[in-house]
Amino acid sequence: MSNSYLATPAVFLIETLFGLYILIVVLRFLLQLFHADFYNPVSQFIVKATTPVLRPLRRIIPGLAGLDVASIVLAWLLQAVALLLIGMVLGLGFKPLAALLWAIPALTELVINIFLYGILIQVILSWVAPASHNPAVSLLYTLTEPILAPARRLLPPISGLDLSPMLVLIGLMLLKMLLLPPLKLMTGSPF
C-alpha cells in the first residue's frame, strides 16, 4: 500500500519536471526549424533555459543540414531518463536500453501534441483576441503556419471562415491514432 501511495506522487513529479524541460528543448528545436524570431522574449527564455545543457552537447554532436541535432538528442535522452525513472518507480526494473526505445513514441507524441494544442490555442485566440500582439502568440503563429498553409491551399476560406485548422487537427489526430500504437508496439513501451 505505501509503495503505490508514494509511487503516484513520484511519477507525477518526474513527469512534470522532466516534461516541462523536454517541452522547452523540443520547442527550441521546432522554433529554430521554422525560423522563429530569435529576439522574441519567449524565444530568449527558451534559448537561455536550454543553452547551458546544449552548449557542451553541441561540442560532441554537430548540426546536420541546418538541423539542431543536439536538441533532438538531448530531448531523447531526457525522455529516456524520465521513462527509466518512472519505470523504476512503478517496479519495471532498471532498463536503460529499453527506456531509450520507449522515448521514441513518447517524443513523437509530444511533437504531435505541440502542434495539436498550438493550433487549438490559436483558434481560440482568433475568437477571443484576434488582433493580439503578444510575443507568445507571434511564436505560436510561426510554429503552426508551416502546417496550416498547405491545408489552406487544400481548403481555402469559405465566406471568410478558415476551416483549415479543423482539417489539420483531424489529420494530426489521425496521425496520432495510426502512428503511435505501432511505434509503442515496436519499441515495447509500457507507457
ChimeraX commands (.cxc) that place a marker at each C-alpha (Angstrom):
marker #1 position 0.00,0.00,0.00 radius 0.5
marker #1 position 2.74,2.50,0.91 radius 0.5
marker #1 position 4.67,1.70,-2.29 radius 0.5
marker #1 position 1.74,2.65,-4.54 radius 0.5
marker #1 position 0.93,5.52,-2.21 radius 0.5
marker #1 position 4.35,7.09,-2.86 radius 0.5
marker #1 position 4.60,5.92,-6.49 radius 0.5
marker #1 position 1.86,8.19,-7.81 radius 0.5
marker #1 position 3.35,11.45,-6.46 radius 0.5
marker #1 position 6.83,10.36,-7.57 radius 0.5
marker #1 position 5.62,9.65,-11.11 radius 0.5
marker #1 position 3.80,12.98,-11.13 radius 0.5
marker #1 position 6.97,14.85,-10.10 radius 0.5
marker #1 position 9.13,13.05,-12.67 radius 0.5
marker #1 position 6.61,13.63,-15.47 radius 0.5
marker #1 position 6.17,17.28,-14.55 radius 0.5
marker #1 position 9.80,18.29,-14.03 radius 0.5
marker #1 position 11.24,16.32,-16.94 radius 0.5
marker #1 position 8.20,17.01,-19.12 radius 0.5
marker #1 position 8.49,20.78,-18.81 radius 0.5
marker #1 position 12.18,20.82,-19.68 radius 0.5
marker #1 position 11.75,18.33,-22.54 radius 0.5
marker #1 position 8.95,20.55,-23.88 radius 0.5
marker #1 position 11.27,23.58,-23.80 radius 0.5
marker #1 position 14.03,21.65,-25.60 radius 0.5
marker #1 position 11.63,20.40,-28.29 radius 0.5
marker #1 position 10.22,23.91,-28.69 radius 0.5
marker #1 position 13.74,25.22,-29.16 radius 0.5
marker #1 position 14.29,22.70,-31.94 radius 0.5
marker #1 position 10.94,23.45,-33.63 radius 0.5
marker #1 position 11.29,27.23,-33.37 radius 0.5
marker #1 position 14.76,27.04,-34.86 radius 0.5
marker #1 position 13.48,24.69,-37.59 radius 0.5
marker #1 position 10.71,27.14,-38.52 radius 0.5
marker #1 position 12.97,30.22,-38.25 radius 0.5
marker #1 position 11.12,31.90,-35.41 radius 0.5
marker #1 position 12.05,35.38,-34.26 radius 0.5
marker #1 position 15.15,34.93,-32.11 radius 0.5
marker #1 position 14.60,38.30,-30.40 radius 0.5
marker #1 position 11.11,37.39,-29.20 radius 0.5
marker #1 position 11.12,37.36,-25.36 radius 0.5
marker #1 position 9.69,33.83,-25.28 radius 0.5
marker #1 position 12.41,32.66,-27.69 radius 0.5
marker #1 position 15.01,34.30,-25.49 radius 0.5
marker #1 position 13.67,32.46,-22.44 radius 0.5
marker #1 position 13.77,29.12,-24.29 radius 0.5
marker #1 position 17.32,29.77,-25.50 radius 0.5
marker #1 position 18.56,30.82,-22.05 radius 0.5
marker #1 position 16.90,27.82,-20.39 radius 0.5
marker #1 position 18.43,25.30,-22.79 radius 0.5
marker #1 position 21.84,26.74,-23.69 radius 0.5
marker #1 position 23.71,25.62,-20.53 radius 0.5
marker #1 position 22.86,21.99,-21.28 radius 0.5
marker #1 position 23.09,22.20,-25.08 radius 0.5
marker #1 position 26.42,24.03,-25.31 radius 0.5
marker #1 position 28.58,21.09,-24.11 radius 0.5
marker #1 position 26.44,18.64,-26.09 radius 0.5
marker #1 position 26.99,20.64,-29.29 radius 0.5
marker #1 position 30.74,20.11,-28.95 radius 0.5
marker #1 position 30.11,16.38,-29.33 radius 0.5
marker #1 position 27.06,16.43,-31.65 radius 0.5
marker #1 position 27.27,18.91,-34.53 radius 0.5
marker #1 position 24.31,20.21,-36.50 radius 0.5
marker #1 position 23.30,18.42,-39.69 radius 0.5
marker #1 position 21.85,20.20,-42.74 radius 0.5
marker #1 position 20.71,23.15,-40.62 radius 0.5
marker #1 position 19.06,20.92,-38.01 radius 0.5
marker #1 position 19.98,21.26,-34.35 radius 0.5
marker #1 position 20.73,17.57,-33.79 radius 0.5
marker #1 position 21.98,18.24,-30.25 radius 0.5
marker #1 position 18.50,19.44,-29.25 radius 0.5
marker #1 position 16.89,16.28,-30.62 radius 0.5
marker #1 position 19.42,14.07,-28.84 radius 0.5
marker #1 position 19.01,16.00,-25.58 radius 0.5
marker #1 position 15.21,15.68,-25.71 radius 0.5
marker #1 position 15.53,11.96,-26.50 radius 0.5
marker #1 position 17.99,11.33,-23.64 radius 0.5
marker #1 position 15.93,13.34,-21.14 radius 0.5
marker #1 position 12.76,11.48,-22.17 radius 0.5
marker #1 position 14.59,8.17,-21.78 radius 0.5
marker #1 position 15.82,9.11,-18.29 radius 0.5
marker #1 position 12.31,10.19,-17.30 radius 0.5
marker #1 position 10.79,6.92,-18.53 radius 0.5
marker #1 position 13.57,4.92,-16.87 radius 0.5
marker #1 position 12.87,6.64,-13.54 radius 0.5
marker #1 position 9.11,6.18,-13.93 radius 0.5
marker #1 position 9.63,2.52,-14.81 radius 0.5
marker #1 position 11.79,2.03,-11.72 radius 0.5
marker #1 position 9.20,3.74,-9.50 radius 0.5
marker #1 position 6.47,1.52,-10.97 radius 0.5
marker #1 position 8.54,-1.63,-10.42 radius 0.5
marker #1 position 9.55,-2.31,-14.04 radius 0.5
marker #1 position 13.23,-2.54,-13.08 radius 0.5
marker #1 position 16.33,-0.79,-14.39 radius 0.5
marker #1 position 16.12,-0.98,-18.20 radius 0.5
marker #1 position 18.17,1.86,-19.72 radius 0.5
marker #1 position 18.28,0.46,-23.27 radius 0.5
marker #1 position 14.54,-0.18,-23.25 radius 0.5
marker #1 position 13.97,3.38,-21.98 radius 0.5
marker #1 position 15.89,4.73,-24.99 radius 0.5
marker #1 position 13.41,2.90,-27.23 radius 0.5
marker #1 position 10.39,3.92,-25.16 radius 0.5
marker #1 position 11.41,7.56,-25.58 radius 0.5
marker #1 position 10.82,7.44,-29.35 radius 0.5
marker #1 position 7.00,7.15,-29.26 radius 0.5
marker #1 position 6.86,9.49,-26.25 radius 0.5
marker #1 position 8.72,12.23,-28.14 radius 0.5
marker #1 position 6.66,11.62,-31.28 radius 0.5
marker #1 position 3.50,12.07,-29.23 radius 0.5
marker #1 position 4.91,15.25,-27.67 radius 0.5
marker #1 position 5.62,16.81,-31.07 radius 0.5
marker #1 position 2.15,15.93,-32.36 radius 0.5
marker #1 position 0.62,17.35,-29.15 radius 0.5
marker #1 position 2.59,20.58,-29.51 radius 0.5
marker #1 position 1.01,21.15,-32.90 radius 0.5
marker #1 position -2.45,19.98,-31.76 radius 0.5
marker #1 position -2.56,22.29,-28.75 radius 0.5
marker #1 position -0.81,25.09,-30.61 radius 0.5
marker #1 position -3.44,25.11,-33.34 radius 0.5
marker #1 position -6.26,24.76,-30.81 radius 0.5
marker #1 position -4.93,27.71,-28.78 radius 0.5
marker #1 position -4.50,29.71,-31.99 radius 0.5
marker #1 position -8.14,29.06,-32.96 radius 0.5
marker #1 position -9.41,30.08,-29.52 radius 0.5
marker #1 position -7.26,33.22,-29.57 radius 0.5
marker #1 position -8.63,34.13,-33.01 radius 0.5
marker #1 position -12.11,34.19,-31.46 radius 0.5
marker #1 position -11.19,35.91,-28.18 radius 0.5
marker #1 position -8.38,38.29,-29.13 radius 0.5
marker #1 position -7.99,38.32,-32.92 radius 0.5
marker #1 position -5.55,41.25,-33.07 radius 0.5
marker #1 position -3.30,40.24,-30.19 radius 0.5
marker #1 position 0.33,41.36,-30.36 radius 0.5
marker #1 position 1.59,39.13,-27.57 radius 0.5
marker #1 position 5.10,37.66,-28.16 radius 0.5
marker #1 position 3.86,34.15,-27.34 radius 0.5
marker #1 position 1.07,34.47,-29.92 radius 0.5
marker #1 position 3.61,35.53,-32.52 radius 0.5
marker #1 position 5.66,32.39,-31.85 radius 0.5
marker #1 position 2.53,30.29,-31.93 radius 0.5
marker #1 position 1.72,31.53,-35.42 radius 0.5
marker #1 position 5.32,30.90,-36.53 radius 0.5
marker #1 position 5.08,27.35,-35.21 radius 0.5
marker #1 position 1.71,26.43,-36.72 radius 0.5
marker #1 position 1.84,28.28,-40.04 radius 0.5
marker #1 position 4.03,25.69,-41.85 radius 0.5
marker #1 position 1.31,23.10,-41.18 radius 0.5
marker #1 position -1.70,25.36,-41.72 radius 0.5
marker #1 position -0.53,26.93,-45.00 radius 0.5
marker #1 position -0.75,23.71,-47.07 radius 0.5
marker #1 position -4.15,22.99,-45.51 radius 0.5
marker #1 position -5.37,26.46,-46.57 radius 0.5
marker #1 position -4.38,25.66,-50.14 radius 0.5
marker #1 position -6.43,22.44,-49.96 radius 0.5
marker #1 position -9.36,24.09,-48.20 radius 0.5
marker #1 position -9.46,27.84,-48.83 radius 0.5
marker #1 position -11.54,30.06,-46.52 radius 0.5
marker #1 position -15.28,29.75,-47.15 radius 0.5
marker #1 position -17.19,33.02,-46.73 radius 0.5
marker #1 position -14.34,34.36,-44.62 radius 0.5
marker #1 position -14.30,31.29,-42.36 radius 0.5
marker #1 position -10.95,29.47,-42.26 radius 0.5
marker #1 position -11.61,25.75,-41.81 radius 0.5
marker #1 position -8.00,24.71,-42.36 radius 0.5
marker #1 position -7.28,24.39,-38.60 radius 0.5
marker #1 position -10.09,21.83,-38.34 radius 0.5
marker #1 position -8.62,19.89,-41.27 radius 0.5
marker #1 position -5.15,19.92,-39.67 radius 0.5
marker #1 position -6.49,18.95,-36.24 radius 0.5
marker #1 position -8.31,15.97,-37.78 radius 0.5
marker #1 position -5.14,15.00,-39.64 radius 0.5
marker #1 position -3.00,15.25,-36.51 radius 0.5
marker #1 position -5.46,13.15,-34.50 radius 0.5
marker #1 position -5.47,10.51,-37.24 radius 0.5
marker #1 position -1.66,10.58,-37.32 radius 0.5
marker #1 position -1.61,10.08,-33.57 radius 0.5
marker #1 position -4.03,7.14,-33.80 radius 0.5
marker #1 position -2.24,5.47,-36.71 radius 0.5
marker #1 position 1.41,6.16,-35.79 radius 0.5
marker #1 position 1.67,5.84,-32.01 radius 0.5
marker #1 position 0.24,2.33,-31.42 radius 0.5
marker #1 position 2.65,0.63,-33.88 radius 0.5
marker #1 position 5.57,2.70,-32.53 radius 0.5
marker #1 position 4.73,1.68,-28.97 radius 0.5
marker #1 position 4.37,-1.93,-30.05 radius 0.5
marker #1 position 7.70,-1.93,-31.93 radius 0.5
marker #1 position 9.56,-0.35,-29.00 radius 0.5
marker #1 position 7.80,-2.43,-26.34 radius 0.5
marker #1 position 6.71,0.70,-24.50 radius 0.5
marker #1 position 4.62,0.01,-21.38 radius 0.5
marker #1 position 3.51,3.65,-21.27 radius 0.5
marker link #1:1,2 radius 0.2
marker link #1:2,3 radius 0.2
marker link #1:3,4 radius 0.2
marker link #1:4,5 radius 0.2
marker link #1:5,6 radius 0.2
marker link #1:6,7 radius 0.2
marker link #1:7,8 radius 0.2
marker link #1:8,9 radius 0.2
marker link #1:9,10 radius 0.2
marker link #1:10,11 radius 0.2
marker link #1:11,12 radius 0.2
marker link #1:12,13 radius 0.2
marker link #1:13,14 radius 0.2
marker link #1:14,15 radius 0.2
marker link #1:15,16 radius 0.2
marker link #1:16,17 radius 0.2
marker link #1:17,18 radius 0.2
marker link #1:18,19 radius 0.2
marker link #1:19,20 radius 0.2
marker link #1:20,21 radius 0.2
marker link #1:21,22 radius 0.2
marker link #1:22,23 radius 0.2
marker link #1:23,24 radius 0.2
marker link #1:24,25 radius 0.2
marker link #1:25,26 radius 0.2
marker link #1:26,27 radius 0.2
marker link #1:27,28 radius 0.2
marker link #1:28,29 radius 0.2
marker link #1:29,30 radius 0.2
marker link #1:30,31 radius 0.2
marker link #1:31,32 radius 0.2
marker link #1:32,33 radius 0.2
marker link #1:33,34 radius 0.2
marker link #1:34,35 radius 0.2
marker link #1:35,36 radius 0.2
marker link #1:36,37 radius 0.2
marker link #1:37,38 radius 0.2
marker link #1:38,39 radius 0.2
marker link #1:39,40 radius 0.2
marker link #1:40,41 radius 0.2
marker link #1:41,42 radius 0.2
marker link #1:42,43 radius 0.2
marker link #1:43,44 radius 0.2
marker link #1:44,45 radius 0.2
marker link #1:45,46 radius 0.2
marker link #1:46,47 radius 0.2
marker link #1:47,48 radius 0.2
marker link #1:48,49 radius 0.2
marker link #1:49,50 radius 0.2
marker link #1:50,51 radius 0.2
marker link #1:51,52 radius 0.2
marker link #1:52,53 radius 0.2
marker link #1:53,54 radius 0.2
marker link #1:54,55 radius 0.2
marker link #1:55,56 radius 0.2
marker link #1:56,57 radius 0.2
marker link #1:57,58 radius 0.2
marker link #1:58,59 radius 0.2
marker link #1:59,60 radius 0.2
marker link #1:60,61 radius 0.2
marker link #1:61,62 radius 0.2
marker link #1:62,63 radius 0.2
marker link #1:63,64 radius 0.2
marker link #1:64,65 radius 0.2
marker link #1:65,66 radius 0.2
marker link #1:66,67 radius 0.2
marker link #1:67,68 radius 0.2
marker link #1:68,69 radius 0.2
marker link #1:69,70 radius 0.2
marker link #1:70,71 radius 0.2
marker link #1:71,72 radius 0.2
marker link #1:72,73 radius 0.2
marker link #1:73,74 radius 0.2
marker link #1:74,75 radius 0.2
marker link #1:75,76 radius 0.2
marker link #1:76,77 radius 0.2
marker link #1:77,78 radius 0.2
marker link #1:78,79 radius 0.2
marker link #1:79,80 radius 0.2
marker link #1:80,81 radius 0.2
marker link #1:81,82 radius 0.2
marker link #1:82,83 radius 0.2
marker link #1:83,84 radius 0.2
marker link #1:84,85 radius 0.2
marker link #1:85,86 radius 0.2
marker link #1:86,87 radius 0.2
marker link #1:87,88 radius 0.2
marker link #1:88,89 radius 0.2
marker link #1:89,90 radius 0.2
marker link #1:90,91 radius 0.2
marker link #1:91,92 radius 0.2
marker link #1:92,93 radius 0.2
marker link #1:93,94 radius 0.2
marker link #1:94,95 radius 0.2
marker link #1:95,96 radius 0.2
marker link #1:96,97 radius 0.2
marker link #1:97,98 radius 0.2
marker link #1:98,99 radius 0.2
marker link #1:99,100 radius 0.2
marker link #1:100,101 radius 0.2
marker link #1:101,102 radius 0.2
marker link #1:102,103 radius 0.2
marker link #1:103,104 radius 0.2
marker link #1:104,105 radius 0.2
marker link #1:105,106 radius 0.2
marker link #1:106,107 radius 0.2
marker link #1:107,108 radius 0.2
marker link #1:108,109 radius 0.2
marker link #1:109,110 radius 0.2
marker link #1:110,111 radius 0.2
marker link #1:111,112 radius 0.2
marker link #1:112,113 radius 0.2
marker link #1:113,114 radius 0.2
marker link #1:114,115 radius 0.2
marker link #1:115,116 radius 0.2
marker link #1:116,117 radius 0.2
marker link #1:117,118 radius 0.2
marker link #1:118,119 radius 0.2
marker link #1:119,120 radius 0.2
marker link #1:120,121 radius 0.2
marker link #1:121,122 radius 0.2
marker link #1:122,123 radius 0.2
marker link #1:123,124 radius 0.2
marker link #1:124,125 radius 0.2
marker link #1:125,126 radius 0.2
marker link #1:126,127 radius 0.2
marker link #1:127,128 radius 0.2
marker link #1:128,129 radius 0.2
marker link #1:129,130 radius 0.2
marker link #1:130,131 radius 0.2
marker link #1:131,132 radius 0.2
marker link #1:132,133 radius 0.2
marker link #1:133,134 radius 0.2
marker link #1:134,135 radius 0.2
marker link #1:135,136 radius 0.2
marker link #1:136,137 radius 0.2
marker link #1:137,138 radius 0.2
marker link #1:138,139 radius 0.2
marker link #1:139,140 radius 0.2
marker link #1:140,141 radius 0.2
marker link #1:141,142 radius 0.2
marker link #1:142,143 radius 0.2
marker link #1:143,144 radius 0.2
marker link #1:144,145 radius 0.2
marker link #1:145,146 radius 0.2
marker link #1:146,147 radius 0.2
marker link #1:147,148 radius 0.2
marker link #1:148,149 radius 0.2
marker link #1:149,150 radius 0.2
marker link #1:150,151 radius 0.2
marker link #1:151,152 radius 0.2
marker link #1:152,153 radius 0.2
marker link #1:153,154 radius 0.2
marker link #1:154,155 radius 0.2
marker link #1:155,156 radius 0.2
marker link #1:156,157 radius 0.2
marker link #1:157,158 radius 0.2
marker link #1:158,159 radius 0.2
marker link #1:159,160 radius 0.2
marker link #1:160,161 radius 0.2
marker link #1:161,162 radius 0.2
marker link #1:162,163 radius 0.2
marker link #1:163,164 radius 0.2
marker link #1:164,165 radius 0.2
marker link #1:165,166 radius 0.2
marker link #1:166,167 radius 0.2
marker link #1:167,168 radius 0.2
marker link #1:168,169 radius 0.2
marker link #1:169,170 radius 0.2
marker link #1:170,171 radius 0.2
marker link #1:171,172 radius 0.2
marker link #1:172,173 radius 0.2
marker link #1:173,174 radius 0.2
marker link #1:174,175 radius 0.2
marker link #1:175,176 radius 0.2
marker link #1:176,177 radius 0.2
marker link #1:177,178 radius 0.2
marker link #1:178,179 radius 0.2
marker link #1:179,180 radius 0.2
marker link #1:180,181 radius 0.2
marker link #1:181,182 radius 0.2
marker link #1:182,183 radius 0.2
marker link #1:183,184 radius 0.2
marker link #1:184,185 radius 0.2
marker link #1:185,186 radius 0.2
marker link #1:186,187 radius 0.2
marker link #1:187,188 radius 0.2
marker link #1:188,189 radius 0.2
marker link #1:189,190 radius 0.2
marker link #1:190,191 radius 0.2
view
